[in-house]
Amino acid sequence: MIIYGINPAVEALRAGVVIEVLVSDRRRRVLTPLLALAARHEIPVRLVAAAELDRLTHGGRHQGIVAVASEPNDHSIPELLRGVAGPPLIVVLDGIEDPHNFGAIVRAAEAAGVDGIVRQTRHSAPRSPVAMKASAGALAHVKMAPVVNISRAIVELQRERVWTVGLDAAADRSYVSVDLTQPTALVVGAEGAGLRRLVRERCDWLISIPMHGRVSSLNVSVATGIVLFEAMRQRLVATGKATQTR
């Protein structure tokens, strides 16, 4: 797997998935801290022409660095839930095909401390270099459970005593009115289409984010981040770890 850009390469090195680092001979001085990190992990570094990096990334903004990484391990839904400290928090992706949205959702999910992401094997953005770049390297850290059918995955989560909460713009219930301190899987759909009918019907709860401006909707990655950080807030309050600032 090809990973390009400074932040994604750094996170991939920290995650221990990098096999080799390719650096533009013109940028090696700027990338000294990153090269030192590669050396600490005993990862070989090879100097190449910038044109070689352009070819590998198909013209992507690589910032003079490409990391060659091993393919990440896939997990089952029970594996995502196993050994979790506290009530699990899972994200389920229903038809997210745009790699930038996929990467941005993963970035927000990792920042909120989710325990894993369930994604469909088809009709879903792949774990591509573009998605890795959009995730700022978070894809190297978040566990993924690929499934054939999202509706059946929701049933499996429910059997594991995880509440499934679908994010639906038409829902009457506000996202702040649902108890997200319990084992929760947040189910989000593609922009425009939203959750598919059967997926929507399988969810235990449907929630929405109230809109007070002239724009009627949010980018799916922004909406996902809002709900995930509300879940994090509720959990911090419930455990007495929340702090107040002035």
C-alpha positions, -999 to 999 in steps of 0.1 A, spaced: 0 0 0 13 35 -9 10 62 17 21 97 8 24 131 26 42 139 58 15 134 84 2 102 69 37 88 67 45 97 103 13 80 116 20 49 95 55 48 109 41 51 145 16 24 137 44 0 127 30 -8 92 58 8 70 81 -15 50 101 12 32 103 50 29 110 68 -4 122 104 -1 128 130 -28 165 138 -29 155 175 -30 135 173 3 157 151 25 169 180 47 133 192 53 123 157 62 151 150 87 127 145 117 107 120 97 138 102 86 150 100 122 117 83 131 122 58 103 157 51 116 143 45 151 119 19 137 147 4 115 128 11 83 150 14 52 150 48 34 157 52 -3 164 85 -20 146 89 -54 139 115 -79 108 136 -74 95 123 -107 94 88 -93 72 99 -64 49 118 -88 45 85 -107 38 64 -76 12 89 -63 -3 97 -97 4 133 -92 -8 135 -56 7 161 -32 33 139 -17 55 166 0 86 146 -11 77 115 9 61 81 1 59 52 26 54 17 14 32 -1 39 19 -36 45 -18 -41 39 -37 -36 72 -54 -65 90 -91 -68 88 -113 -77 118 -146 -93 125 -173 -74 145 -167 -95 176 -130 -87 173 -138 -50 173 -157 -54 206 -134 -78 223 -113 -63 251 -128 -28 248 -123 -7 279 -158 6 287 -189 7 265 -178 2 229 -182 30 203 -184 19 167 -190 37 134 -209 19 106 -205 33 71 -234 27 47 -224 35 12 -196 61 18 -179 60 -16 -160 93 -17 -124 86 -5 -121 122 10 -153 117 31 -141 83 41 -107 96 52 -122 125 70 -147 103 89 -118 80 99 -98 110 111 -128 122 133 -134 87 145 -98 81 156 -97 115 174 -129 106 193 -114 73 203 -138 49 185 -131 12 189 -135 4 152 -153 10 119 -176 -13 100 -176 -9 63 -191 -27 33 -167 -46 10 -186 -32 -20 -200 2 -27 -175 17 -3 -144 38 -6 -113 17 -4 -84 22 20 -65 40 -8 -36 65 -7 -62 93 -12 -82 82 18 -51 78 39 -40 113 30 -75 127 38 -74 108 72 -41 125 81 -28 90 88 -56 79 111 -63 50 88 -32 34 101 -46 33 136 -83 25 133 -95 -11 132 -117 -20 103 -144 -48 100 -153 -53 63 -188 -69 58 -208 -80 28 -241 -66 41 -246 -35 64 -281 -45 74 -269 -79 87 -240 -62 104 -264 -40 123 -283 -72 135 -250 -87 145 -241 -56 166 -275 -57 182 -270 -94 191 -238 -82 208 -259 -58 228 -248 -27 210 -274 0 203 -274 11 167 -281 48 162 -287 60 126 -279 96 116 -308 107 94 -315 144 86 -353 136 86 -353 122 122 -373 140 148 -350 131 177 -320 153 183 -286 137 187 -282 153 221 -313 136 234 -300 100 230 -279 83 257 -246 76 239 -229 64 271 -242 28 264 -226 5 239 -232 24 206 -228 20 169 -233 52 149 -246 44 115 -240 70 88 -250 71 51 -237 86 19 -241 123 11 -273 130 -7 -288 95 -5 -283 91 33 -291 57 49 -306 31 27 -342 21 36 -335 -13 51 -305 0 71 -326 29 84 -353 5 95 -329 -18 113 -315 9 135 -327 11 171 -328 49 170 -327 76 143 -312 110 152 -306 143 135 -285 174 140 -308 205 142 -300 232 116 -304 269 125 -288 285 95 -298 287 58 -278 256 48 -300 225 53 -273 199 57 -237 192 67 -209 172 51 -212 136 63 -177 137 79 -186 169 98 -219 154 110 -202 122 121 -176 141 140 -203 162 158 -221 131 171 -190 112 180 -177 141 201 -211 144 218 -207 107 227 -173 114 240 -186 144 261 -214 123 275 -190 95 285 -166 119 301 -194 134 322 -207 100 332 -173 89 344 -166 122 361 -136 130 339 -151 160 322 -134 193 330 -147 228 328 -127 257 314 -133 294 318 
